[in-house]
Amino acid sequence: MIKLYGFAVSNYYNMVKFALLEKGVEFAEVAAMPSQESDYKSKSPMGKVPCIETDKGFLSETNVILDCLEESVPSPALLPKDAFARAKVREVMKVLELYIELPARRHYGELFFGGPRNQAAFEEAKPVLENGVKALTQLCSMKPFLCGEFSLADIVAAHTFIYAAPVCQAIYGWDVIGAIPGMKAAIDAANARPAGAKVLADQQAALAAMQAQNKG
Ligand SMILES: N[C@@H](CCC(=O)N[C@@H](CS)C(=O)NCC(=O)O)C(=O)O
């Protein structure tokens, strides 16, 4: 049985969990935090969350894990059959990661962990995010999901904006989801799926527990 290592506050972890649930794959969740200790790095070489353990070994990097799942469990499909259409979904996933997730993540310390204002990030991240928003507006049909049928792009979007949206609101006073026509409805529809709702409920419970622990 596949083991999924990580924790339910991690948005990358939740992308993999969402895909596993959508595909009806049996898996076990193994609690793990990012770590530079050699034991964890023997499983996930960059020390990041998530990684999975399969009967063939460990695998890290979320988009790689998602691709491996899609190839090893093709049904129900989370990518279109046509090669070009598949690539278009991956193009959207790449934009979400490089130009929404990563610049927004530069503010996580300030927003979620009480760190100081990252002035360099404040100036540098916004233009990257704005370009990302334009690219997504251009690329996504939103009919009704990002690339038409429900796909990995919707899973990645739901769990990218889950933290990028509060970051943009708090740091820039900017409704980043509202800036992309159709994005809110597509994310709401993804989160309303049984798999999406389960992942979101677990994420919210884990986040509340983490916040309570940090206060106490
Ligand atoms: N490129 C990695 C990024 C995963 C990632 O950044 N995970 C976070 C938790 S949400 C983490 O492990 N952070 C600790 C670190 O960056 O050292 C992936 O796609 O899986």
The ligand as an SDF file (V2000), in Angstrom:
LIG
                    3D

 20 19  0  0  0  0  0  0  0  0999 V2000
    9.0900   21.2500   -4.6820 N   0  0  0  0  0  0  0  0  0  0  0  0
    8.4520   20.5910   -3.5800 C   0  0  0  0  0  0  0  0  0  0  0  0
    8.0160   21.6380   -2.5840 C   0  0  0  0  0  0  0  0  0  0  0  0
    7.3670   21.0280   -1.3520 C   0  0  0  0  0  0  0  0  0  0  0  0
    7.4060   22.0040   -0.1840 C   0  0  0  0  0  0  0  0  0  0  0  0
    7.9140   23.1230   -0.2800 O   0  0  0  0  0  0  0  0  0  0  0  0
    6.8540   21.5370    0.9280 N   0  0  0  0  0  0  0  0  0  0  0  0
    6.9080   22.3260    2.1200 C   0  0  0  0  0  0  0  0  0  0  0  0
    5.7430   22.0160    3.0260 C   0  0  0  0  0  0  0  0  0  0  0  0
    4.2440   22.6390    2.3160 S   0  0  0  0  0  0  0  0  0  0  0  0
    8.1950   21.9750    2.8440 C   0  0  0  0  0  0  0  0  0  0  0  0
    8.5600   20.8320    2.9230 O   0  0  0  0  0  0  0  0  0  0  0  0
    8.8660   23.0260    3.3380 N   0  0  0  0  0  0  0  0  0  0  0  0
   10.1050   22.8820    4.0590 C   0  0  0  0  0  0  0  0  0  0  0  0
   11.2920   23.3250    3.2640 C   0  0  0  0  0  0  0  0  0  0  0  0
   11.1270   23.9910    2.2380 O   0  0  0  0  0  0  0  0  0  0  0  0
   12.4040   23.0070    3.6800 O   0  0  0  0  0  0  0  0  0  0  0  0
    7.2810   19.7450   -4.0650 C   0  0  0  0  0  0  0  0  0  0  0  0
    6.7850   20.0290   -5.1750 O   0  0  0  0  0  0  0  0  0  0  0  0
    6.8660   18.7790   -3.4000 O   0  0  0  0  0  0  0  0  0  0  0  0
  1  2  1  0
  2  3  1  0
  2 18  1  0
  3  4  1  0
  4  5  1  0
  5  6  2  0
  5  7  1  0
  7  8  1  0
  8  9  1  0
  8 11  1  0
  9 10  1  0
 11 12  2  0
 11 13  1  0
 13 14  1  0
 14 15  1  0
 15 16  2  0
 15 17  1  0
 18 19  2  0
 18 20  1  0
M  END
$$$$
